[in-house]
């Protein structure tokens, strides 16, 4: 069996110590679209993402990519009990919770385990959880993520207990769009994700897509930045956490529509494709999205 849950669940994936600096933060912010609107180069609020001065802030989603930011190889799928390959895999869901504003530079150690494996019949979902600690042992952030493995499953295992986030039946408090640039995936891959699915047309076709797709975590960062700007005054420190399920793909050149409903302690978000192509207009990008306030 390509996935053996008895071996996989609870497996310790070890720890890695990593560093980051303001240049990494700036590149990440540019990768998720910061500074792309007319006038952003003069707007003090927008410059908090893109200028390395005393006002520079860090979008919490940076913590997800910080451990692998300087990787130049494709992501490894060497997971205990899991005989799978990169062409079978897409990102399933992602969550980060921070203990406070992330520093613009630092050192941390991330320890990760496989927390669960779900059997979806024709696919499997593998969950990982990690905790990042600073050099003094203080917790900086927690991450939880899943990968969707096509062609696996069917062993009669746990199907999972995901609960959908209900979209309010009222007008959203924010409703805006972001135009994904044609080169956005090429830029974002410099943030440590060299999966050829996002750059190599031949590989993308092997994986069942007509062209390379945008990284799910790029869409994730775009949506979090947009909600932060629209409903939190551009203050990244007001974000405690962000969770989302990757519900569909984005192709470079498309437009993401972000709608958000402020519910006080949390903000419920929907992200879809806004396109002139009928078959793509309204297609989901992220689902079950919740931004938690600090």
C-alpha positions in Angstrom: 0.0 0.0 0.0 1.6 3.3 -1.1 0.3 5.0 2.1 0.5 3.1 5.4 -1.3 5.2 8.0 0.0 3.0 10.8 3.5 4.2 10.0 2.6 7.7 8.9 0.4 9.0 11.7 2.5 10.4 14.5 5.7 10.1 12.6 8.3 12.7 13.7 9.6 14.6 10.6 12.4 16.1 12.6 13.4 19.7 13.1 15.1 22.3 11.1 16.7 25.5 12.2 16.5 28.5 9.8 17.1 32.2 9.6 15.5 35.0 7.8 16.1 38.7 7.2 14.3 41.8 5.9 15.2 41.0 2.3 13.3 37.7 2.6 10.3 39.5 4.0 10.4 42.1 1.2 10.6 39.4 -1.5 7.7 37.4 0.1 5.5 40.5 0.2 6.3 41.3 -3.4 5.5 37.7 -4.3 2.0 38.0 -2.8 1.3 41.3 -4.6 2.3 44.0 -2.2 3.1 47.3 -3.9 1.4 46.4 -7.1 -1.3 49.1 -7.1 -0.8 52.5 -8.7 0.5 54.9 -6.0 1.7 52.1 -3.7 5.3 53.3 -4.1 4.2 56.6 -2.4 1.7 55.3 0.1 3.1 55.0 3.7 0.7 52.1 4.5 1.7 50.1 1.4 5.4 50.8 2.0 5.1 49.0 5.3 5.3 45.8 3.2 7.9 46.9 0.7 10.4 49.3 2.3 13.1 48.1 4.8 12.9 50.9 7.3 11.7 51.0 10.9 8.1 50.7 9.8 8.5 47.3 8.0 6.0 44.8 9.2 5.7 41.0 8.5 2.5 39.4 7.1 1.9 36.4 9.4 1.7 34.0 6.4 5.4 34.6 5.9 6.0 32.1 8.8 4.7 29.3 6.6 7.4 29.8 4.0 10.3 31.0 6.3 11.7 27.5 7.1 12.2 26.6 3.4 12.6 30.1 2.0 16.1 29.5 0.6 15.4 26.1 -0.9 16.2 25.7 -4.6 15.1 22.1 -5.0 11.6 20.9 -5.6 9.7 20.0 -2.3 10.6 16.7 -0.8 7.9 14.0 -0.3 10.0 11.7 1.7 7.4 11.1 4.4 7.4 7.9 6.5 4.8 5.4 5.3 4.0 7.4 2.2 5.2 6.2 -1.2 3.9 9.1 -3.3 5.3 11.4 -6.1 5.1 15.1 -6.7 2.7 14.8 -9.7 0.0 13.3 -7.5 0.1 16.1 -4.9 -1.7 19.5 -4.5 -1.9 21.6 -1.4 -5.1 20.8 0.5 -5.3 23.3 3.4 -3.2 25.6 5.4 -3.4 27.3 8.8 -1.0 29.5 10.8 -1.4 31.0 14.3 1.2 33.5 15.6 2.0 34.4 19.2 2.6 38.1 18.2 4.1 40.2 15.4 6.8 38.3 13.6 10.2 40.0 13.6 11.7 41.2 10.3 14.7 39.0 10.9 15.6 36.2 13.2 16.3 32.5 13.8 13.9 29.7 14.7 13.6 26.0 14.9 10.6 24.2 13.4 9.6 20.7 14.6 7.0 18.9 12.5 5.0 15.7 12.8 2.4 13.9 10.6 -0.7 14.4 12.7 -3.3 12.5 10.6 -4.1 10.7 7.3 -7.6 10.8 5.9 -9.0 8.2 3.4 -11.1 9.9 0.8 -11.6 6.8 -1.4 -9.9 8.0 -4.6 -7.5 10.2 -2.8 -5.7 10.6 0.6 -5.1 13.7 2.7 -2.0 13.9 4.8 -1.9 16.4 7.7 1.2 17.9 9.2 1.6 20.1 12.2 4.6 22.1 13.3 5.7 24.5 16.0 8.4 27.2 15.5 10.5 28.3 18.5 13.0 31.0 18.8 16.5 30.5 20.2 15.3 30.9 23.7 12.6 28.3 23.3 9.7 30.8 23.0 6.9 29.8 20.7 6.7 32.1 17.6 4.0 30.3 15.6 2.2 27.1 14.9 1.4 25.7 11.4 -1.0 23.0 10.3 -1.3 21.9 6.6 -2.5 19.1 4.4 -1.6 17.7 1.0 -4.2 16.1 -1.2 -2.8 13.0 -2.9 -4.6 11.9 -6.0 -5.0 8.2 -6.8 -4.5 7.0 -3.2 -7.0 6.1 -0.5 -9.5 3.3 -0.5 -8.1 1.3 2.5 -11.2 2.0 4.6 -9.5 4.5 6.9 -10.8 7.6 8.7 -12.5 10.0 6.2 -11.9 13.1 8.4 -14.0 15.5 10.2 -13.6 18.9 8.4 -16.4 21.4 9.1 -17.3 24.0 6.4 -17.2 27.7 7.3 -20.6 29.3 6.7 -20.7 32.4 4.5 -23.0 35.1 6.0 -26.2 35.9 4.0 -25.5 39.6 3.8 -23.5 42.0 1.8 -19.7 41.6 2.5 -17.8 44.3 4.4 -15.1 44.1 1.8 -15.4 43.2 -1.9 -12.4 43.7 -4.1 -10.2 42.1 -6.7 -6.5 41.4 -7.3 -5.1 40.9 -10.8 -2.5 38.0 -10.8 0.4 39.0 -13.0 1.5 36.6 -15.8 4.9 36.2 -14.0 3.6 36.0 -10.5 4.2 32.2 -10.1 7.8 32.8 -11.4 8.3 35.5 -8.8 6.7 33.6 -5.9 8.8 30.4 -6.6 11.8 32.4 -5.4 10.3 32.2 -1.9 11.5 28.6 -1.7 8.9 26.6 -3.6 10.4 25.3 -6.8 7.7 22.8 -7.6 7.7 22.5 -11.4 3.9 22.5 -11.4 4.1 26.3 -11.1 6.7 26.9 -13.8 7.1 24.0 -16.3 4.3 23.7 -18.9 5.2 20.0 -19.6 5.2 19.0 -16.0 1.9 20.8 -15.4 0.3 18.8 -18.3 1.6 15.6 -16.7 -0.2 16.6 -13.5 -3.4 17.2 -15.5 -3.4 21.0 -15.9 -3.3 22.8 -19.3 -0.6 25.2 -18.0 1.4 26.0 -14.8 -0.8 27.1 -11.9 -0.2 29.7 -9.2 1.1 28.3 -5.9 -1.7 27.8 -3.4 0.3 29.6 -0.8 0.7 32.6 -3.1 -3.1 32.8 -3.4 -3.3 32.4 0.4 -0.9 35.3 1.0 -2.7 37.5 -1.6 -6.0 36.9 0.2 -4.6 37.5 3.7 -2.8 40.7 2.6 -6.0 41.9 0.9 -8.2 41.3 4.0 -5.5 42.9 6.2 -5.5 46.0 4.0 -9.3 46.2 3.6 -10.6 45.5 7.1 -7.6 45.8 9.5 -6.2 49.1 8.3 -3.1 47.4 6.8 -1.9 46.4 10.3 -0.4 42.9 10.0 0.0 42.8 13.9 -3.8 42.6 14.1 -3.8 39.1 12.5 -3.7 36.3 15.0 -4.2 33.5 12.5 -5.5 32.5 9.1 -6.9 29.2 8.0 -8.1 28.2 4.5 -8.8 25.2 2.3 -7.5 25.3 -1.3 -10.7 24.8 -3.3 -9.5 25.4 -6.8 -6.6 26.6 -9.0 -5.5 30.0 -10.2 -3.7 30.5 -13.5 -1.3 33.5 -13.8 -3.1 36.3 -15.5 -6.5 35.7 -13.8 -8.2 37.9 -11.3 -9.0 36.9 -7.7 -12.1 38.3 -6.1 -11.9 38.6 -2.3 -15.1 39.1 -0.3 -14.9 39.3 3.5 -17.4 39.5 6.3 -16.3 41.1 9.7 -17.7 39.1 12.6 -15.7 40.7 15.4 -13.1 38.2 16.6 -12.9 36.7 13.2 -13.3 37.6 9.6 -14.9 35.1 7.2 -13.5 35.2 3.7 -14.4 33.9 0.2 -12.0 33.9 -2.7 -13.1 33.2 -6.2 -12.0 33.8 -9.8 -13.4 36.9 -11.5 -13.0 36.2 -15.2 -14.6 37.0 -18.5 -14.4 33.3 -19.3 -17.8 31.8 -18.4 -16.3 28.5 -17.3 -13.9 30.2 -14.9 -16.0 33.1 -13.6 -16.9 32.4 -10.0 -14.7 29.3 -9.7 -13.5 28.8 -6.1 -9.9 29.6 -5.1 -10.0 29.4 -1.3 -12.8 28.1 0.9 -13.5 27.8 4.6 -11.3 30.9 5.1 -11.1 32.6 8.5 -8.8 35.4 9.6 -8.6 35.5 13.4 -8.0 38.9 15.1 -5.1 39.3 17.6 
